[in-house]
Amino acid sequence: MPKRKSRPVLHAATVMALLAGSAYFTYELRKDEQAKVPAVQSVTDGLQNSGGGATGKESWERLNNPARSVLRDGKGAVIATFTDGARSATLKGPSRTFAEPVNTSSRVVTDDWVRLMPEPWIKGAEKEQWFKDWFKEASGSEEDDIFAFAFQYVEGAPIKKDSEGIPYAGDAVFGPFKEDGVDRLEQNDFYDYLGISYTFRSGTTLVPRKERYRALDCSGYMRMVWGYRARFPLMADNASGDGLPRSADGMARSKTGVDIIKLQGPAPWYTRPKNIDVLQPGDLLFFKMDHRTANHLDHVALYLGLDTEGHRVFISSRKEQNGPTMGDAGGVSRIDGNGFYAGLFRSAKRL
């Protein structure tokens, strides 16, 4: 593992220069870039594109492993995917480029938009009124989705404030240094980043710690993106109430969502999945990285899909890079091949 370092402060002029450069971290319409990417590298679930011949009109199809419904256009291409038991849906939309040139040359060009439905999907839900109302609003929408939220916390991301003046987005760090000056403190949740007390649905109120302001550890980052921003229910810890638990291990073992790749093999290290083709952009990825955490899974990330080099990549908040990144410090952020993170990948969940 490389020596951990603090993140340098970017001055306004630097941020403006990055914004003016190619891609930066922003999401935008990039049809010209999409055209340059070989079809095999587009961000899709390969299993979803089998079958479904041209019919001239939209059609629904049921697929398995996992059980899901897909909506195809008149040419047979998948334009939306809904997984049984999950609230997250992947919809096709305008192409966007996600990049972070400060930390990596990796780029993701995708036409996938990940959004939350008001209810978990069940077979036949396309006939229900709640879905019709939601889909009418979500289909073709360019409002911020899960990917957009996620990239609003990478290095150099501009601060955004709500109507009360509370900064809810902007460059996040992983956490303050420990006394040794090398390692960083974990357990930095979204309310620490926000600097405000938060009352959960269970009635528990948690108070932010001043020294952890603007800090998000790996699970805190996912709770910020999915919970505070996208409004997925959140638990105050790993045991009370319902929703997304506090820690990576809690999320991985929770009944919330759908287990796309189940945890297998003997504890404490378990085994690396043999087949990861079932993954879909927006899935939560879980890793076993530290022998000090016993049999717990200790890292969680957001799966982005394939980058322009054809590798399966993710974004997560990390100690080495000091915050959310799809960068390379501590190991390339890929789960294919034999790299650092690929070797420690263990399971996946679809919320």
N, C-alpha and C positions, 0 to 999 in steps of 0.2 A: 504494500500500500504506500502511496506517495505521502510525503510529509504534508500534513494539513496546513492550510494557510487561510488567512482572513481575506475577505473580498475587498478589493480596492474600491474606494468611493469614486463614482463617476460624476464629473462636473457637468453642468448643463450643456456646455459647448460640446462635450464628448457625446452626450445623449443625442443632441441635435445632429451631430455628424453621423451617428449610427442610424438615426431615423432617415437621413438623407441617402444612406448607402443602400446597397441591394439587399432586399428582404428584411433585414433586422429581425426582430422577433414577431413583428406584426402579422396579422392575417389579412389577406387582400385577395382580390380576384386576379388570378395569374393564368389565364388560358394559354398564353404563349409558352409558359413554363410547362404546363401540363402536356402540351403537344410534344415537348422535347423528351419526355419521360417514356421509356419503353412500356408497352402495355403490361408486361409481366410484372412491372414494378409499381403499378397503381395500388393504392391502399384498399384492398377488398378482402373479403373472406372467400377464399377460393371455392369452398364447398357450396357456397350460395349460388354460384354462377353455373352450376350444372343444370341441365334440363331447361324447361321454360322456353319453348320455341316461340317464334313471332306469331302473335295473334291479331295485331292491329289495335288492341285495346288493353288497358291495364287488367291484371289478373292476380289472384292470390294463390299461393302454394304453401303446403305444409312440408317442412323438412325436419330431420331428426339429428340428434347428437350435436348440439342440444335441440330439444323440441322447440320449434320456432315457426313463425309465419313470415313469409316474404312477399312483398308487393313488387310485381314486375311491370315494366312499361310495355307498350305495344310491340316492341322488338324483342322482348324476352329478358331484358337486362334488369337486375335487381335494383330497385330504387328506394327500398326501405326494408328494415329487418326488425322483427319484434320477437323477443325470446320469452317463452313461457316462464312466468314467475318474476320477470325483471321489469323494472320501470324504465330503464334506459333503452333508447331506440336509436338506431343509426339510419339517417336519412341522406339521400344523395342531394347535393346542392352545388352552388358555384364552387369552382376549384379555388383552393387557398394554398399558400405556402407558409409553413412554419419553419423558422430558422433561428439560430442563436449564434451568429458568427463570432461573438466575443469568446465563446467557449468551445465551439465545434464547427466543423465544415459540413456536418450532416444536415440535410434538409428533407422535410416531408412535404410533398405536394399531394394534396388529397381533396376529393370531392365528398368526403364523409363528414357529416355534421351529427354530433352526439347530443341528444336531448332527453330530458326526463318527461315521461308521461305522468298524468295525475294518478294513475292506478297501475298495478302490475298487469302485464299482459297475460291473457288466457286465450285458449283456442276459440276462435269465433268472435273475438272482441272487435273485429273490424265492422261488425254489424251493430255495435252498441253506440248509443248517442254520445256518451262521454268521449269515445275515441273519435267519432266523426267530427265533433266540435274541436277537439285538440288538434287533429291532423289537418283540418282546414287552416288553422292558424300556424302550425309548425311547418307544414310542407312549403318549401321555397323560401322560408323566412331566413333573413340574414342577421337576426338578432344574435347576440353573443351566446355561444353554446359552451359545452364542457371544455373543448379544446381552447376556445378563445379565453375563457376564464383562466385556464391553466397557465397560459403564456403571459398573463398579466402580473406574474410574480417573479419572472426570471430577471437576471442581472440587467440593470438599466431600464427596467419597466417604469414608465411614468406613474406618479401618484395620482389616484383618483379618489375623490371625496364624495360622501353622500350629502344629503341636504342639511345634515347637522354638523358638517365639517369633519366627520370621522373618515380618515383614509382607509378605504376598504380594498384597495389594490395598489400595486407598486412593488418595486424590488424588495424581496424578502430574504432574510438570512436564515440559516438553519438554526442557530442559537448562539448564545454567548459562550466564551471559553470557560472551561473548568479551571480550577486553581493551578493545574499543571501547565496552563498556557498552550497546550497542544490539542487536546480533545475538546469537543464541544458538548454542552448540556443538551439533553434530549427533553422530551415531554413538553414541547412548545406547541400549544394548540392555537386554533384560529382566534380565540378571544385574547390570547397574549399578543398576537400580531395586531389586533384591532385596538388593544388597550382599553377594553370596556368589559364590564361584568356581563355575564350571559346566563339567562335562566332557561334550562332545558325543559322539555315536555314532561319529564318526571318530577319537576318542581325544584330540582337541584340548581342552585346558583353558584357559579364559579367566578372567582375574581382574578383578573390578569396580574401578572408579576411584572413590575416596571422594567427589570433588567432583561426581560424577554420580549419587549416591545419590538414589533416588526419581524418576529421570528416564527418560523414554521418548521417543525420536524417533518419526517416523511408522512406520517399519518395525519398530523395537523394540517399539512398541505392538502391532502385529499379531503379532509373535513371542511377546509375552507372552500375548495372548488365545488365539491358535490353538495355540501351542507349549507354553509352560510350564503354561497352565491347561487347555487341551483335549487336550494331549498329541500334537499333530501333530508329526512328526519335524522337527528343526531342523538346519541346517547351521551350522558355525562361521563360514563366510564365504560367498562366492558360487560357490566352485569345488569344495571338498572334501566328499566324502560325498554323502548324499541328504537330501531334505527341503526345508523352506522356507528359501530363501537369506537373507542378511543385509540386503541393501538393497532399496529399492523397485524399482530397475532389475533387480536380480538376480531378484526374484520375478516381475516382468513377463515376463522372457525365459526363465525356467526351464521345463523340461519337466514340472515338478511341477504337478499339477492340469490343468484344461481351459481353454483359451483361449475365452472366451465372446464377447468382442469383440477381434479381432486388431488389432495395431498396424499402421497403414497410413500411406502418404504419405512424402514425403522427410524425411530427418533434416536438421537436429537437432530441428525442432519438430513434425514429423509432422502428421497431420490429425485433426480432431475427428470421431468416429463420426457417421454420419448416422442410424443406427437404434439406439436403446438399449432397445427394448422387450423384448429377449431377457434383460435383467438379472433376477436373482432375489435376494431378500434373503439376505445372507450373502456375496455376491460381493466380491472384492477389486477396487477401482478404482484405476487408475494415471493420473498426471497429469504433464505437462511444464510446469514452472512457472518455471525459472531458466535463463537463457542461460549461466550460469557452469558448468553441468553437462554441457556439450557435447551429445552425442546421447543422454545418459542420461535415462530417466524418473526423476523426483526426488521423487515424492510418492505415497503409497499410503493408501487409506481403506477402510473397511468399509461396504458398501451396506446401508442399513436398509430401503429401500422408499419408499413414499409417506407424506408427513406428512398431517396433517388438512386441509391446504390443497390437497392433490393434487400436491405437488411431490416429485420424487425427491431424497432426502436421504441423507447419509452421516455417519459419525463418523470422526475421525482426530485424531492428535496434531499440533499446529501451533505454530510459533514465536510467531505473533501473539497467540494466546490462552494461550500457555505451557502446553501440555499437551493431553490428549484432550478433545475437545469436538465437539458438533454445532452450535456457535454460529456467530455471524456475523462475527466480527472477521477482516479480511482478505478478506471476501467471503462471501455467503450460501452455506451448505454444500449447494448444489443442483447437479445435473448436467443439469437441463433449463433451458430458457430461454437467456438470453444473459448470465448473470452471470459473475463472475470465475472460479469453478471450472468452470462449464459450458464455458466457452471453452477451458479447458486440459485437459479430460478426454480421454484417448487410448485406453485399452484396459481390458479386464476379464478376470478369471480366477476360476474356481470350483475351490476346493481339494477 
